[in-house]
Amino acid sequence: MKWTNERRRVDTLKDYPNNPRTPDPQGMANLERSIESVGYVEPIAINTDGTILSGHRRKQVLEAKGIAEVDVRVPERQLTEPECREVVIRLNRNIAGVWDMDVLTNDFEPESLIDWGFTDYELGIHGTPEGIEFDESVTDGESVLAAFKIKLPQTDADRFEVQLDEILREFPDAMKEKKI
């Protein structure tokens, strides 16, 4: 399928009715800072009728900033509903790379990376995973009780469990409870 750039008024772009992604306040703040700092770089992808396939949050930020017209990516023909559904997922999920943490932490300042959207936890500085709170009162004075739930596809479960067992050998007081 061929896609081209067009200019469209932001107020004519329609939300995809079954968008499976929901706004995240921290992500919205990061997106707003990104557009303020480096501009509108990644065009919103739409169907020919103006329905957004990728870029709902960019549209929200652009509207809030009063930006009237932007570049968008448009397919060469109206997409069918099954095609729309596929594009919505692929453009929001298929990320073909992972962060090289050695390069990030050696070549960039942590303060900049945090300002650009990373968390201190992701950078291995300190902190906790986003959205996770630890109750530090649940302790015996030497260790903290923490529970983790991990859901794996069946194809990776055995390999992961072997690796987890190796890690847990380093922590004699750690317990593993397996529920299926």
VOBA-1610 file (N, C-alpha, C; in pm, whole numbers, padded with zeros to 5 digits, always signed):
BEGIN
Met+00084-00117+00000Met+00000+00000+00000Met+00089+00125+00000Lys+00052+00222-00079Lys+00126+00346-00088Lys+00058+00454-00003Trp+00138+00530+00071Trp+00090+00640+00154Trp+00156+00768+00107Thr+00084+00879+00117Thr+00139+01009+00077Thr+00112+01111+00188Asn+00184+01222+00181Asn+00160+01333+00273Asn+00056+01427+00216Glu-00032+01476+00302Glu-00129+01580+00267Glu-00136+01678+00383Arg-00187+01796+00357Arg-00216+01893+00463Arg-00364+01881+00495Arg-00396+01875+00623Arg-00536+01870+00667Arg-00554+01960+00788Arg-00676+02011+00800Arg-00712+02090+00919Arg-00726+01992+01035Val-00670+02027+01148Val-00674+01941+01266Val-00818+01917+01309Asp-00904+02018+01300Asp-01043+02002+01345Asp-01127+01912+01255Thr-01072+01870+01141Thr-01145+01777+01053Thr-01104+01631+01078Leu-01002+01609+01158Leu-00955+01474+01186Leu-01046+01410+01290Lys-01094+01289+01259Lys-01190+01220+01346Lys-01121+01107+01422Asp-01155+01091+01548Asp-01100+00980+01626Asp-01152+00847+01572Tyr-01065+00747+01571Tyr-01106+00611+01536Tyr-01197+00563+01648Pro-01318+00516+01616Pro-01415+00486+01721Pro-01374+00373+01816Asn-01291+00281+01769Asn-01250+00168+01854Asn-01102+00174+01888Asn-01051+00294+01909Asn-00910+00309+01942Asn-00880+00235+02072Pro-00791+00135+02068Pro-00765+00056+02189Pro-00665+00119+02284Arg-00611+00234+02250Arg-00515+00301+02338Arg-00586+00414+02413Thr-00551+00429+02539Thr-00610+00533+02621Thr-00501+00632+02661Pro-00539+00756+02690Pro-00438+00855+02728Pro-00373+00822+02861Asp-00245+00854+02869Asp-00169+00840+02992Asp-00120+00980+03028Pro-00152+01031+03147Pro-00116+01169+03181Pro+00034+01199+03164Gln+00120+01109+03211Gln+00264+01134+03198Gln+00306+01131+03051Gly+00251+01037+02975Gly+00281+01030+02833Gly+00234+01153+02759Met+00117+01205+02796Met+00066+01328+02734Met+00157+01446+02764Ala+00202+01454+02889Ala+00294+01564+02926Ala+00424+01553+02847Asn+00475+01430+02833Asn+00598+01410+02756Asn+00578+01446+02610Leu+00464+01408+02553Leu+00434+01439+02413Leu+00424+01590+02393Glu+00358+01658+02485Glu+00344+01803+02475Glu+00481+01870+02479Arg+00567+01826+02573Arg+00703+01883+02581Arg+00782+01853+02455Ser+00763+01734+02399Ser+00834+01695+02277Ser+00795+01786+02160Ile+00665+01807+02142Ile+00619+01892+02031Ile+00664+02036+02053Glu+00664+02082+02178Glu+00714+02217+02208Glu+00863+02230+02176Ser+00939+02126+02208Ser+01084+02131+02195Ser+01134+02108+02052Val+01085+02001+01989Val+01138+01966+01855Val+01037+01984+01743Gly+00913+02018+01778Gly+00811+02040+01676Gly+00730+01915+01646Tyr+00640+01930+01551Tyr+00552+01821+01506Tyr+00628+01746+01398Val+00690+01634+01434Val+00781+01563+01344Val+00715+01441+01281Glu+00639+01368+01358Glu+00579+01243+01311Glu+00433+01267+01274Pro+00403+01267+01143Pro+00265+01299+01101Pro+00162+01197+01150Ile+00043+01244+01175Ile-00070+01160+01209Ile-00107+01079+01086Ala-00137+00950+01105Ala-00182+00864+00995Ala-00334+00857+00999Ile-00397+00881+00884Ile-00543+00882+00876Ile-00590+00799+00758Asn-00716+00760+00761Asn-00780+00700+00644Asn-00819+00817+00553Thr-00859+00788+00432Thr-00892+00896+00337Thr-01007+00984+00385Asp-01093+00928+00471Asp-01207+01006+00522Asp-01171+01091+00644Gly-01041+01091+00683Gly-00997+01172+00795Gly-00999+01103+00930Thr-01032+00974+00932Thr-01032+00899+01058Thr-00889+00868+01098Ile-00854+00904+01220Ile-00718+00883+01270Ile-00692+00735+01294Leu-00580+00688+01241Leu-00537+00550+01262Leu-00421+00546+01363Ser-00341+00649+01363Ser-00231+00662+01459Ser-00207+00811+01480Gly-00214+00854+01606Gly-00187+00995+01634Gly-00297+01066+01711His-00384+00992+01777His-00492+01054+01854His-00439+01154+01957Arg-00333+01117+02027Arg-00278+01205+02131Arg-00208+01325+02069Arg-00142+01305+01954Arg-00080+01419+01885Arg-00188+01520+01847Lys-00302+01469+01800Lys-00412+01559+01764Lys-00456+01639+01886Gln-00469+01574+02002Gln-00511+01644+02123Gln-00414+01756+02158Val-00285+01728+02149Val-00184+01829+02183Val-00189+01943+02081Leu-00201+01909+01953Leu-00206+02012+01848Leu-00328+02102+01867Glu-00443+02043+01898Glu-00564+02123+01921Glu-00545+02216+02041Ala-00487+02163+02148Ala-00466+02245+02268Ala-00372+02361+02240Lys-00281+02343+02148Lys-00186+02448+02113Lys-00241+02543+02007Gly-00360+02515+01957Gly-00422+02602+01858Gly-00363+02589+01719Ile-00298+02477+01691Ile-00241+02455+01558Ile-00355+02410+01466Ala-00376+02481+01358Ala-00494+02459+01274Ala-00473+02355+01165Glu-00354+02346+01108Glu-00333+02259+00992Glu-00198+02189+01006Val-00196+02059+00970Val-00072+01980+00982Val-00060+01882+00865Asp+00062+01831+00849Asp+00083+01721+00755Asp+00026+01593+00815Val-00034+01512+00731Val-00084+01380+00771Val-00041+01279+00666Arg-00040+01151+00703Arg-00012+01043+00609Arg-00145+00980+00572Val-00168+00962+00440Val-00297+00915+00389Val-00272+00800+00291Pro-00349+00690+00302Pro-00333+00581+00207Pro-00388+00618+00069Glu-00346+00542-00030Glu-00387+00572-00168Glu-00535+00546-00193Arg-00601+00472-00104Arg-00744+00444-00118Arg-00805+00429+00020Gln-00938+00438+00026Gln-01008+00418+00153Gln-00981+00276+00203Leu-00938+00264+00328Leu-00912+00133+00386Leu-01041+00070+00435Thr-01049-00062+00425Thr-01163-00135+00481Thr-01150-00138+00633Glu-01256-00174+00702Glu-01250-00181+00848Glu-01144-00281+00896Pro-01135-00401+00837Pro-01027-00492+00881Pro-00887-00433+00857Glu-00869-00361+00749Glu-00740-00297+00723Glu-00713-00187+00826Cys-00817-00110+00858Cys-00802-00005+00961Cys-00760-00066+01093Arg-00826-00173+01131Arg-00794-00239+01258Arg-00649-00284+01261Glu-00602-00340+01151Glu-00463-00384+01144Glu-00366-00265+01155Val-00394-00160+01079Val-00307-00043+01080Val-00303+00019+01220Val-00419+00031+01285Val-00425+00090+01419Val-00331+00015+01514Ile-00332-00116+01508Ile-00246-00194+01597Ile-00101-00187+01552Arg-00075-00210+01425Arg+00065-00212+01377Arg+00137-00079+01401Leu+00072+00032+01373Leu+00140+00161+01388Leu+00161+00198+01534Asn+00087+00137+01623Asn+00102+00167+01764Asn+00176+00060+01842Arg+00205-00053+01777Arg+00266-00164+01850Arg+00398-00212+01791Asn+00411-00215+01659Asn+00528-00274+01595Asn+00647-00179+01601Ile+00718-00185+01711Ile+00838-00106+01730Ile+00955-00200+01705Ala+01040-00169+01609Ala+01142-00263+01563Ala+01277-00246+01632Gly+01278-00193+01750Gly+01405-00177+01819Gly+01385-00168+01969Val+01493-00189+02040Val+01494-00172+02185Val+01605-00075+02220Trp+01595-00013+02333Trp+01695+00083+02376Trp+01823+00012+02416Asp+01937+00061+02370Asp+02067+00014+02415Asp+02100+00097+02539Met+02078+00038+02656Met+02090+00112+02780Met+02233+00159+02805Asp+02333+00084+02757Asp+02472+00129+02772Asp+02494+00260+02697Val+02445+00267+02574Val+02460+00389+02495Val+02383+00503+02561Leu+02259+00475+02601Leu+02177+00580+02664Leu+02245+00637+02788Thr+02289+00548+02876Thr+02341+00597+03004Thr+02483+00651+02993Asn+02557+00615+02889Asn+02694+00666+02873Asn+02703+00789+02785Asp+02613+00802+02688Asp+02623+00911+02591Asp+02524+01025+02614Phe+02431+01008+02706Phe+02331+01110+02731Phe+02328+01140+02880Glu+02291+01261+02914Glu+02276+01301+03054Glu+02144+01245+03108Pro+02148+01181+03225Pro+02025+01126+03282Pro+01914+01229+03295Glu+01949+01353+03334Glu+01847+01457+03349Glu+01775+01483+03217Ser+01851+01482+03107Ser+01789+01502+02976Ser+01699+01386+02941Leu+01747+01263+02963Leu+01666+01145+02931Leu+01536+01144+03011Ile+01542+01183+03138Ile+01420+01190+03219Ile+01328+01299+03167Asp+01385+01413+03128Asp+01305+01522+03072Asp+01240+01479+02940Trp+01305+01390+02866Trp+01254+01344+02736Trp+01160+01225+02749Gly+01131+01179+02871Gly+01028+01078+02888Gly+01068+00949+02957Phe+01197+00926+02981Phe+01237+00806+03054Phe+01210+00828+03203Thr+01199+00717+03276Thr+01188+00727+03422Thr+01323+00691+03481Asp+01346+00736+03604Asp+01471+00700+03671Asp+01482+00549+03687Tyr+01370+00483+03707Tyr+01370+00337+03718Tyr+01419+00272+03589Glu+01368+00319+03474Glu+01410+00263+03346Glu+01560+00280+03322Leu+01615+00389+03374Leu+01757+00416+03356Leu+01843+00347+03461Gly+01781+00277+03554Gly+01855+00205+03656Gly+01914+00296+03763Ile+01859+00416+03777Ile+01912+00511+03875Ile+01856+00478+04013His+01726+00481+04028His+01655+00446+04150His+01508+00457+04117Gly+01426+00438+04215Gly+01284+00452+04192Gly+01215+00318+04173Thr+01090+00325+04135Thr+01010+00205+04118Thr+00946+00209+03980Pro+00904+00092+03930Pro+00835+00092+03801Pro+00714+00183+03805Glu+00687+00250+03693Glu+00575+00344+03688Glu+00445+00272+03722Gly+00368+00333+03810Gly+00239+00277+03848Gly+00247+00175+03960Ile+00368+00142+04007Ile+00384+00043+04113Ile+00426+00116+04241Glu+00356+00088+04349Glu+00394+00146+04477Glu+00428+00032+04572Phe+00538+00047+04643Phe+00578-00053+04739Phe+00544-00006+04879Asp+00487-00094+04957Asp+00454-00064+05096Asp+00576-00099+05179Glu+00654+00001+05218Glu+00776-00023+05291Glu+00750-00066+05435Ser+00625-00063+05478Ser+00595-00109+05614Ser+00590-00262+05619Val+00585-00328+05503Val+00582-00473+05499Val+00726-00523+05495Thr+00788-00527+05611Thr+00929-00564+05618Thr+00957-00632+05751Asp+01060-00715+05751Asp+01102-00778+05877Asp+01228-00711+05930Gly+01261-00594+05879Gly+01379-00522+05921Gly+01498-00544+05830Glu+01498-00655+05757Glu+01610-00686+05668Glu+01568-00704+05524Ser+01442-00737+05505Ser+01395-00758+05367Ser+01256-00700+05352Val+01220-00674+05230Val+01089-00618+05199Val+01012-00724+05121Leu+00888-00744+05160Leu+00803-00836+05089Leu+00751-00769+04963Ala+00781-00826+04847Ala+00732-00774+04720Ala+00676-00890+04640Ala+00564-00869+04578Ala+00501-00972+04496Ala+00499-00926+04352Phe+00524-01018+04262Phe+00524-00988+04120Phe+00435-01088+04049Lys+00355-01040+03958Lys+00276-01127+03871Lys+00335-01117+03732Ile+00361-01230+03672Ile+00418-01232+03538Ile+00332-01322+03452Lys+00281-01267+03344Lys+00199-01344+03251Lys+00280-01363+03123Leu+00300-01488+03085Leu+00384-01520+02969Leu+00307-01601+02866Pro+00344-01585+02739Pro+00289-01676+02639Pro+00340-01817+02667Gln+00262-01916+02638Gln+00302-02055+02664Gln+00437-02090+02602Thr+00466-02034+02485Thr+00589-02071+02416Thr+00715-02026+02490Asp+00708-01923+02574Asp+00825-01872+02644Asp+00828-01911+02792Ala+00724-01970+02841Ala+00710-01991+02985Ala+00821-02078+03042Asp+00852-02189+02980Asp+00954-02279+03034Asp+01091-02214+03038Arg+01130-02149+02930Arg+01261-02083+02924Arg+01270-01973+03030Phe+01164-01897+03045Phe+01163-01791+03145Phe+01173-01848+03285Glu+01101-01957+03312Glu+01102-02014+03446Glu+01242-02063+03484Val+01314-02121+03389Val+01452-02164+03415Val+01538-02042+03451Gln+01525-01933+03375Gln+01603-01813+03404Gln+01564-01753+03539Leu+01437-01753+03571Leu+01391-01701+03699Leu+01448-01784+03815Asp+01448-01916+03800Asp+01504-02003+03903Asp+01652-01972+03926Glu+01725-01945+03818Glu+01867-01909+03832Glu+01883-01780+03911Ile+01800-01682+03884Ile+01806-01555+03957Ile+01771-01577+04104Leu+01668-01654+04130Leu+01623-01675+04268Leu+01725-01750+04352Arg+01813-01829+04290Arg+01918-01897+04365Arg+02009-01797+04436Glu+02019-01677+04382Glu+02102-01572+04442Glu+02036-01511+04566Phe+01909-01539+04585Phe+01833-01481+04696Phe+01767-01594+04774Pro+01840-01651+04872Pro+01791-01771+04942Pro+01656-01752+05012Asp+01623-01629+05052Asp+01495-01608+05120Asp+01379-01586+05024Ala+01409-01579+04895Ala+01303-01554+04797Ala+01217-01679+04780Met+01089-01654+04754Met+00995-01763+04734Met+00929-01746+04597Lys+00897-01857+04537Lys+00826-01854+04409Lys+00700-01936+04425Glu+00589-01876+04384Glu+00462-01948+04389Glu+00409-01950+04246Lys+00385-02068+04196Lys+00340-02082+04057Lys+00192-02115+04057Lys+00115-02032+03985Lys-00028-02056+03968Lys-00058-02066+03821Ile-00136-02160+03785Ile-00172-02175+03643Ile-00321-02165+03628
//
